[in-house]
């Protein structure tokens, strides 16, 4: 939470968004999550109210920032993706203390170039890369297999099995696809067909008091084709139930991951270093794969999910924490 929040347990306003275009199932899921969060906050001694927004934060007009702090669950405005930073910016302008990262961090985190530049500047392990504005620029790349991502695409947008390429021709075609589909540059990196770990971090303002939760691993060992051994947009966001899992990716998730003490320590150090280097606040998720025996940073989400299936909550459960324990930690 914002470090200017009152020391005593404050009144908490849960701010969340709902889009009229959402199907009833999405609205019902959101309502369940808000009820569960409100119950956890009340359990820990907070007075709680809720406010739903779509394209304006006008409901905040009724709340005094000296008397209320915001649990910021508003992830977009007006149905536009990646506008969570605009919500945070308005909360800052109004003088509210709120959970989650600052507007500057949320805005910048959508740009993969910014993330990698910050991580490199802090001496953290990242992959070599090439940014291509058009297919011709991809000729400079020679390390295959490679993976192609949109520089300004977040949440696995644009990631499917065709994002993994084996030849210069396939690379050029994928760069052209990224430009035509997302109107942005393409980021090319080596594709690591290795173990993938996600580590949640809880902390305040990237401070030394931040700590990493036990790592989770996406176990792709049952998939024969390397192109399928990655978290695609479909795997993370499809609402089609597969094998009893609400999202396909959940059937691969193992938490805590089976790692020895040395690897666990390296994963935690890389996650904490990332959290602090980017200036994350309260919570974040850091994604890594192994290059040899060493973790390499793939991405960070400073506004990651906090539902019961999330890496944050699974990592907390591995420590014996209940949902309300995590909520209390973030709201403190």
TITI-350747 format. One record per residue (C-alpha): y negated, z negated, x negated. Coordinates in steps of 0.05 Angstrom, whole numbers, plus 32768, in hexadecimal, padded with zeros to 4 digits. Layout:
// residues N
YZX...
***
This chain:
// residues 332
8000800080007FB880087FEB7FA87FD07FBA7F6A7FBC7FE37F977FA5801C7F8D7F5D80337FBA7F2980127FD17F09805480017F3080807FD37F6180A37FD47F8380E67FF97FC580DD7FEB800681028025803780FD8004807C80FA803480B58107803080FD811C805281238154804E816E8161804F818681A9807981C1819180B18194817980F2819381A08102815581C88136814081948101813D815E80D181158189810980E5819C811C80DC815380D480CD814180CF809A8179810E8077816080F48074811980B18057812F80D38023815B8100800F812180C5800980F1809B7FE2812280D57FB2812D80DE7FA880E280947F9A80D880937F68811180D17F4880F480AB7F3B80B4806F7F1C80D7803F7F5580E280197F65812280287FAE8130800A7FE78159801A803181577FEF8070815C800980B781637FDF80F1814A7FE4813C81497FA6816181317F738129812D7F7080E181147F4080CD814C7F6F809581637F59807081257F13806881437F2D802C81697F438007812A7F1A7FDF80F87F317FEB80B07F1F7FA380A17F517F8B80D57F897FBF80D07FB27FE2809A7FD6802380A7801F8031809F8015807B8091804C80A480B0801F80DE80C4803B8117809B8011815180B57FD5816480DF7FD5819A8114801C81AF8104800881C980BF803981B9808780258191804A7FE68174806A7FFC812C805F7FC6812780297F918136805E7FA880FA80867FA580CE80487F6080EA80377F4680D8807B7F63809280777F41808A80347EFF80A380507F03807180897F12803880597F59802780707F8D800980447FCE8031804F801580388038802B8072800C8009809A7FD67FC080AC7FD37FA580EE7FED7F9B810A7FA77FE480FF7F957FFF811B7FD67FD381597FD07FE681677F87803081597F8F803A819A7FB5802981C07F75806681C27F48803981D67F0D801081977F15804E816C7F18806C81897EDA802A81877EB38022813D7EC38069812E7EB0806481547E6E802381317E5E804780EE7E65808281047E3980B481077E7280EE81387E7180E381797E98810281BE7E9480E281FA7E7280C482297EA5809F826A7EB2806C82747EE9806C82BB7F03803582D97F2E805D83197F3780A283357F27808B83577EE7807B83147EC780C382FD7ED080D8832C7E9780C482F57E6780FD82C87E80814282CC7E608165828A7E6F819982967EA681AF827E7ED7816A826D7EEF814D82507F2F810E826A7F5080E0823E7F79809D82487F9A806882247F70804682087FAD808381FF7FD9809D81B97FE780D981998008810981D17FF280E28207801780FA82497FFA8138822B7FDB8179824B7FEF81B582657FC9818F82A57FB8815C827B7F92819082777F5A819082B87F3281BB82D27EF9819983127EE28152832A7ED3815783597F0F816983217F3F813182F67F2180FD832C7F2C811583367F74811082EB7F8180CA82E67F6480B6831F7F9380D782F97FCD80AF82BA7FBE806E82E17FBB807C83077FFB809682CC8023806A8292800B802F82B67FEA8033828B7FAC804982907F64809282847F5280AA824E7F2380E782617EFA8112822C7ED98159822A7EBC818B82197EF281B281DB7EDE81F781DB7EFE81FE81907EF181FC814E7F1581BF81437F4181A180FD7F4A816A80E47F78814A80A27F67811B807C7F9580E380527F7980BF801A7F9C807E80007F8080337FF97F858001802C7F69803180427F32802C7FFD7F13805A7FDA7EE380777FB57F1F80987FF47F3980E37FF67F378119802A7F41815080217F74819980337F6481A1807E7F5C81BE80AC7F9181E680EA7F7F81F1812A7FA4823A813A7F95824381867F95828781847F7282AB819F7FB0828281DF7FB182A082187F89826382457F82822B82297F5581F8824A7F83820D821A7FBA820581DD7F8D81BC81CF7F9E819381B07FD5817C81EB7FFE814981E88036818281EF806881A981B5804A816D8187804C814D819B808E818081BC80BC818A819680FC81D081B381058204817D81008239818D80CC8278816480C28257812B80E98218812980BE81D3813380DD81BE815B809F81EE8183807581D58163803481E9811D804A8233812D8043822981357FF881FE80F67FED821D80BB7FC881F7807B7FBD81FC80577F908210808F7F61824A80857F328224807F7EF0822E80537EB481FA80217E9E81DA804F7E6A81D1808A7E9A81B8805C7ED0818480417EA1816D80877E8E8168809C7ED6813F805E7EE7811180687EAC810480B17EBD80F680A07F0680C780677EF580A380917EC2809980C87EF6808080977F2B804C807B7EFB803880BE7EDC802880DD7F1F8006809F7F3B803680967F75802E80597FA1805F802E7FCA809A805E7FC980B180A27FAF80F180C87FA080FE80E97F5D813181217F578156812F7F16819081557EF881B3814C7EB681A781787E7A81DF81637E4D81E081187E54819681117E62817281107EA6813F81487EB0810B81427EE6810D81767F1E80DC815D7F5280BB81207F7080AA81117FB8807380DD7FBF807B80E0800B80C680DD801180EE80CB804F80F880828061812C80898098816F80678094819180A38073815C80AB803D816680A07FF3813480667FF7815C8040802B819F8050800D818880387FCA816D7FF97FEA81AF7FEC800E81D37FF27FCB81AA7FB57FB681BB7F907FF681777F9B801681707FA5806181407FD78080810E7FA0809081107F8A804780F87FCF803080C37FD0806680AA7F8B805180A87FA18007807E7FDE801780507FB9804780447F7F8017
***
